């Protein structure tokens, strides 16, 4: 028997906003959309717990140049500076994965044996999630997780493989 366990804390990520240039630098990226860090006015952590529908407190981040009453205004003032939020101030969801394998030899005769094996990935079928949407300019999805994460861990859902091997 063999077990492989992968336990990872969440990856850090940075909240952003897009479409406005309150720094007045005309600093547009390759997609002609300005993407920058917002002003941080709170911790971003939720006091009531996280869920895939609300993973961080989006109201803790505002677009620089917007009034306090409208943190995501449509036309911020050109205040000549970037947002004050740091890089990687939020932590995403943790990832957990357990893989299991077992094999058994059966002797057929003196010169032949059969091996039965099974390999299971994500044995407990635990869902792992990526970082939530962090662009506060998209109020419908900011702070939400809309898919499962499989690039780094491996398979997203449980898989079971059986094998039979004859050795002579």
N, C-alpha and C positions, 0 to 999 in steps of 0.2 A: 504494500500500500504506500501511497505517496500523497502528501498534501502540499499545496503551494498557496500561501496567503499573501495578498497584496493589500496593504492598508496605507492610505495616503491622506494627509490633511488637504484641505481645499487650497487651490491655487489662488494667489493674490491677483487682483485685477483693479483697473482704474476706471472710475466713472468718467463719462464724457458728455459733451453736447455737440451738436453740429448745426451748420447752416448760418451761423452768425460770427462776425469778427469784431467783438468789442475791443480788441487790442489795437484795432486800426492799423494793422501791419500788412494787410492784403496777403496773408500767408495761407494760400489755398493748396491743398494736397493734389495728388495725381488725379483724383476723381472730381476735381473742382468743387469740393465740399470742404469747408473749414471744420475740422474736428479738434476740439481742445478740452482741457480740464475745466470744470466749473468751480465756482466758489463753494467752499465747504462751510456750512453753518451749523452742522450737527455731526454726531458720530457716524451715522449711517446704519447703526445696529438697531434691530427691532427689539423692543422690550417684551413683546408678546410671543416671540418665537418666529422662526423662519418657515416658509412653505415654498413650494415651487411657484406659487402664484404671487408671492410677496417675499422676496428673499432679503432685500435690504430696504432701508428707509430712503426712498427717492426724494422726499421733501428736505433732506439734509443737504442737498446740492442745488445751487441756483446758477443761472446764467449770469456772468458778470455784466453789470449795466442794467439789469432788470430791477424794477422797484421791489421792495420787500413784500408788498402785497401780492405781486404777480411774479413768482420766482422763475417762471418759464414764459416770459413775455414774447410777443411776436416781433418786436422791434426794439432791441436793447440799445442803450446809449453807447456811443463810442467812448469808453472811459480810458482807453490807452493802456490797458494792461491785460494780462492773461489771468485765468482763474487761480485761486490760491490752494486748491485741493492738491494733495500730494499724489505721487505715483503709487499704485498698488496699496491703497488704503482699505480695501475691502477684501474679504476672503470668501472664496466660493465653497461649494459643497464638497464634503469629503468623498473619497472613493474607496470601496471595499470590494474585494474579489477573492473567492476561494475556488481553487481547482483541485480535483481529486482524481487519482488513478489507482487501479488495482489490477493485478495479474496473478494467474495461477497456472502452474504446469501440471499436466496429467501425463503419466507415463503410459504409452500404448504397449510397447514391448521394449526389448533391450536397446534397440537402435532408433526408436521413434518416440517422440513425445509431442504433445499438443499444448499450445499455450492459449489460454483465453484471457483477454484483457478488455478493460473498459476505461475510458478516459472521459472525465466530465469537466467542462469549463463552466464557471459561474454556478457552482453546485446549488447554492441557496437562492439562485435567481434574483439577486439583489440589484435593483436599478441604480445606476450611477449617472449623475447629471453634470453637464458642463456649467460654466459660469453663467449667471443670468445676464439678460440684456442690460447694458449699463449706460446707454445713450439716453439722457434725460430729455432729449428733443423728441423722443417717441413715447409720449405719455401712455399710450395703450399697452406697451410691452415692457417698459422699463421696470427692472426688478423681477421679471418673470423668467422662468426656465421653460423652454418650449420643446426640448428634445432630450434624448438620453445620450450619454457620453460613451463612445466605444473606441475612439482612436488610440488612446494610450493604454487602456486596460486590456483590450482584446474584444471578445464577443460581448454584445450587449445583453443577450439572453442566454439562458442555460442551453448547453449542447451536450449530448451524450453520444459517444462513439463506442462501438463494440468491435472487437477484432478476434480472429481465430487464426492461429499460426501453426503450421505443421513443420516440425523439424525432424530431419532424418539424416 
